[in-house]
Amino acid sequence: MLSRERLKLAINHKEPDRIPIDLGGFRDSSIATIAYNNLRKKLGINSGLARMYDFIMQLAYPGQEILDLFHIDTIDAGRGFLKSDNDWREWTLNDGSRCLIPKYLNVETDEDLTVLLKNKDDLILGKKLKNSFYVDIAYNVYGSLQNIPQEINNDDIAKNMWSIPTPEWVANIFNDYGHELFINNIKDLHESTDRAIILHVGGALVRGMDLRGMENFLCDLCLDKKGVNRLFDKFLDEYLATLDIVIKGVGKYIDILVFADDMGTQNGPLISLDMFRELFKPRYKKMFDFVHDNSNCNVLFHSCGSVYEFIPDFIDMGVDILNPVQTDAANMDPKVLKKEFGKYITFWGGGCNTKILTFGTPMEVKEDVKRRIDIFSKGGGFVFNPIHNILANVPPENVIALFEAAYKYGFYK
């Protein structure tokens, strides 16, 4: 069975030959480059350097050997871009190992060994301290203002760390050259693999936080709803324009469109359900209705933390797939999730307890994977992935055990 067929059946709540497996299909289901280098070393893979496509979260594209070895059914749309070695340059990671990063990134290291991530105008948008494994936000363009400004311009929106593109978004799809490049590269990727192609689009809450700072924006949601509505309407117009040109150009080549907004914390929702229904849900429904009305793409919604009480609304607004299924958060028991929502939404993630994956033995990892597959797999509606990205300190033996177990126990009888 082809990977695309396998994934489509699972999302349609049917049982294919086995559970689809994801690694690196998008930037919230990938692997830290340090962990990936350790994995390659353990497996004796020495060809070339890993390509760290996401500098903010320090994520690597899994190589072809890994995709084949672990029977991976997905692939990031960004893999169709920056195909020449000349598009990349070498970089040294915290542990001293080497990788490649996109040459277009504007990064430098200061005298304290802090890595500075800048835009094209040398404005510092992010910083990674010497011993940190991630880049933190360093600039909020509207952070010093009392409220969200009346006039919100595109140049301001671009002055945030998460606007620095990953490879698939380097080209400007709104000009003829960039649009043609975007189409041709994704078309070529579609024709060169049978893996399901995934394209990450964006989110609203996180973008508001990027522009205003987390504390300011959470206050804005209560105290400046007019400003929030102006900002969200601008985001909505931008997303609909992007979706229109993306779907018309590559909708027939893309299988999954990813949207992300972290509505939960470890202990409960970040915002109230009423606030979500008032400010977020109607706009997301317009976006997801547009996707479903104009393409055969499925909608994956990434929302970390405790989001149990939001799931009926996610389903109502058109979410096909929920990720990362953070089962160690409050009210996120996998048995309850599968029983109550398994017929209506696909769970993508939740494949292994994060503490067991990091600190357990390979046997404990395999046992936990089997237990979760037994819960989530019945009747389809499950794509295997650990909870969020595989972090830098996960032992390579446990990564191998994770995917060996997913394949071994993932076949339907």
N, C-alpha and C positions, 0 to 999 in steps of 0.2 A: 504494500500500500504506500502511495506517495505521501510525503510529509504534509503537503497542503490538504490532501484529501483526509488524512488522519485528523488534522487539526480542525477542519471544518465539521467533521462528524462529531467530534467531542464538543465543540461549541454549540452544536445543534442538539445536544443531550442525547446522543447516540453512542453506542460503544463500538469504537473501531477495533483494529487488531490489538492495539496496545495504547496506553496513555501517551499522549504527545509529551515530549520533553523539551524544555526551554533552558538555554544558557546564552546570555548575551543577545537576546532578541531585541532588547531595548535597554535604555540606560538605568532602569530600575530592576533589572533581572540579570545583571552581569557579574563580573568578577574583578576585584581589585588587581591592579597590575602586579603588585608584589606577590600576592597569592598565586597569580597566574604564572609568574616566572618560577616560583617554587614548584608549581604543578608541572610545568614543562621540564624542569630539572629532574624531578622525581620520575617522570616518564621517559627521560632520556631524549627529549626533543631539543635539538640544538640549532635548527635551521632558522636563521634570521633573528630579528628582535621583535618582541611584542609591540603592537601598535596601540598606544594609549590614546584613544580617540576622545575620551572625556577627561579633560584635565582637572575639572572641579572635583569630581568624585574619584579621579585616578583610576578609571576603568579601562580595561583592555578588550579588544576584539578577540574572541576565541579563534585560534587558527583552524585551518581545514582539518588537520590531524585530530584536534580535540573534538570538533564537531562530529567527525565520523566515529571516533572512538566511543563517544558518549551517546551516540544515536540522537543527536539534536535535530529537532524538527523546525526550528525557527532561524531567522537571520535578520539582523538590523539593516534597514534600508541604507544606512550610511556606508555599508560595506561596498556599495556601488560607486563610491566617490574616493578621491585621493588615491587612485590605484597605482600611480607611479611612485617609485622610491624617492624621486625628487620632491614629492609633496610632503615629505616627513624629515625630521631631524632628530638626532640622538638627545636623550635626556637621562639624567641619573636620579634614581629613586632613593627614598630614605634609607633603604637597606644596602645601598651601594650598587644594586643591580641596574642594568641599563634597559632602556626601551626607546621607542620612537614616539614623537608627538607631532601633530600637524604643524607644518612650517609656518602657517599663517598666524599662529598664536603669538601674541605679544607678551612674553614673559621674561622676567629677569630676577636675579637674586641679589639682595642687598648685603651690606656688611655684616648683618646679624644672621645671615643665611635664611632670612625670610623670603619666600618666593612671592613676587608681585605679579598679579595677573591684570593686564591693562587692556583698554580698548585701543583703537587705531590712533586716538588723539593723546595717548599716554596717560589717560585718567586711570588711576588705580581702582579697580572694581572689586578685586578679591585679594586676600593674603593667605598664604600657607606658612605657618610658623615652622621652625627648623624640624621639630619632632612630630608635626601633625601629619596625618594621612589624607587630609582634605583641604580644600580651599574654602575659607570663610568669607562671607560678604563683608566688604570694606567701605561701601558707599551706597547711601540711599539718596537719590536725587531730590526727593521731596521730604527727606527726613527732618529738616530743620523748620519746616513750615507748620503753621498752626492747623491748617486744614489742607485737604486736597485742592489744588488750584483750579480756578474756573477753566482756564485754557490748558489742556493737556496735549503736548505736542509729541510727535513721533521721536524726535531727537532725545527728548527726556526719557521716554519709555526705553529707548535703546541703551541708556546709561545704567544698566544693571548687569550683574555678573552672569545671570542665567541667559542673557541675550547673546552672550558669546556663543557662536554657533558650533554645533558638532558637524562632522563632515557633510551630511546630507543637506544642511541648510546654509552652506557657504555661498552657493550661487543665489543670486537675486532672481527668484522665480517670476517677478513682475516685470522683468525686461526680456526681450526676445531671446537673447543669447543664453541667459541664465535658465529660462524656462525650457529651452530646447535641451540644454545640458542636463537638467533635472530629469526630464522625460527619458532621454536616451540612456542615462546611467541606470535608472531604475528598471527600464525595459531590459537592458542588457543583464542586469542582476536576475530578473525574473526568468530570463531564458537560459541562464547559466546554472540555475539551481532549482530543485523541486521543493526546497524549504519555504515555509510560509514567510512572507516579507512583512516586516513591521515598521511603521513610521510613527515617530513621536511628534505630537503637535504642540501641546502646552496645557496651561491651566490659568485660573483667575485669582484665587486666594493668594497663592504663592507669589504671583506677580505684584499684587497690591502690597504685600509685605516687602518685596524687593525695593519698591519705589518709596515706601514710607517708613520702613522698619517695622518689625513685628508688633511691638507695643503700640506704636502710633496707629497701625492699621486695624488692630483689634479694637482700639477705641473708636476709630472712624466708623466701624460697622455699627456701633451704637449711637455715636454722637454726630456723625456727618453722613447720613444715608444719602443725601442728595449728591454729595461728592463721590461716594462709592458707586452710586448708580451711573454718574457720568463716566467714571473710570471703567466700570464693567461694560457699559454700552460701547465704549471705544474698543475695549478688548473684543467684545462680541462682533462688532463690525469687521475688525481685523481678522478674527478667526474665520468668519464666514467667507470673507474674500479669499483667504488662504485656502480654505477647504474647497471652494469653488474651482480655483485654478489647479489645485492638487488632484481633485477627483476627475476633472476633465482631462488632465494630462496623464495621470498614472493610476487612476482608480481601478482599472482592470488588472494592474500588476500588484497592487497592495492588498494584503489580506487583513491586516489589523491596523487601526489608527488608535494611538495611545494619547489619552488626556490625563493630566495629573493634578490633583489638589489634595493635600493632606488634611482631612477633616477630623482626624482623631489624634489623641495622645495615648500614652500607655494606659491611662486610668479612665478615660472617657472622651467624649467628643470635645473638639476644640471650640466649636460654636454650638449654639442651640439649634435644634431641629427647625423651629419656627424661623430663625434667621436664615438658615439654609434654604428653606422653602420660599422665603421672600426674595432673597437677593441672588442666590446661586441657581437654584433648580430651573426656573423658567429660561434662563439663558443657556444652560447646558442642554435643556430639552430642545431648544431651537437648533443648536449645533448638532446634536445627535440625530434629530429628525432629518436634518439636511444630509447627513452621512447616509442614513438608511434610505432616504427617498431618492438619492442620486447615485448610489453605488451598492456593491455587494460586500463592502468592507464591514467588518465587525468593530464595535467600539469597546476598547479596553479602558477602564477607569482605574487609575492608581491612586489609592488613598490609604495611607499608613494608619496604624493605631486602632483604637476601639471605635469602629464605625457600624456596629451591629444595628443601631436604631435608624441609621440612614439607608440601609440596604433596600427596604421596600421602595423608598423614593428613588434610589439609584435605578432600580428596575423600571419604575414608572417613567423615568426620564430617558430611557433608552439605552442604558448600559447593558452590554452583552456579557462583559467579563469584568470580574473584580480582582484586583491585585493590590498588595502582595499577600493578603489573607494572614494578617499578623495574629496568629492564634495564641500568643502569649500575652496579648493585651486583654483588658477587661471585657467580659461578655463576648469573647470571640472563640468559644469552644467549637472545635471543628465538627463534632457530632451535631450540635445545635444548628450550626450554619448549614450543613448539608441537609438536615431534616427539614428545616423551615424554608430554605431558599434554593436548594439544589436543583429543583425543576425549572427555575426561572432565570438563573444566572450561572455562568461558568466561573469556577474558582481557579485562579491562575496563581499558584504559590502555595504557601502553607505546607511545603513538602518536608520540612525538618525543623525541629526546635533549634533556634539559633544558638542557645547555650550548648546543646549537645553537639551541634556541628562544629563549634569552636573548641570546646573543652572536653568533649566525650571521646571515646575510642571509636575506631572504624566499625566495630561490631555494634556499638550503641547507636551509631548513625544509621546503620542498615536496619536495625530493629525499629527505630523511630520512623524511618521512611516507609517500611512495610505497614506499620500501624496506620499511618496517615493515608496511604494508598487504599487500604481496606475501607477507610471511612469515606474518602472523597470520590472514589472511582466509580461507584455503582451508578449505572444509568448514564454514563458520560458526564459531561459538564465539569471536567477537571483537566488542567494542564499542569504537569509537574514542573515546579521550580522551588528552590528554597525561599525562605521569607526574605525578600529584598536581595541586595547584592551580596556576593560572597566576599567577606572582608579580608583585609590584608593578613590578619593573624590566624586565619583558618588553615590548619595543617593540610598539606597536599594529600596525605593518606585519607583524610576525611572527605575531601572533595571527590576522590576516586570512589570511595565507598558510597557516597551519596548517589552518584550517577550510575554506578553498577547496580545498586539496589533499585533505583527507579526503573531501569530497563528490565531487571530480573523479575521484579514483582508487578510490573506494569501491564503484563499481557492479560487480556480478557479470555475467559474459558469458553 
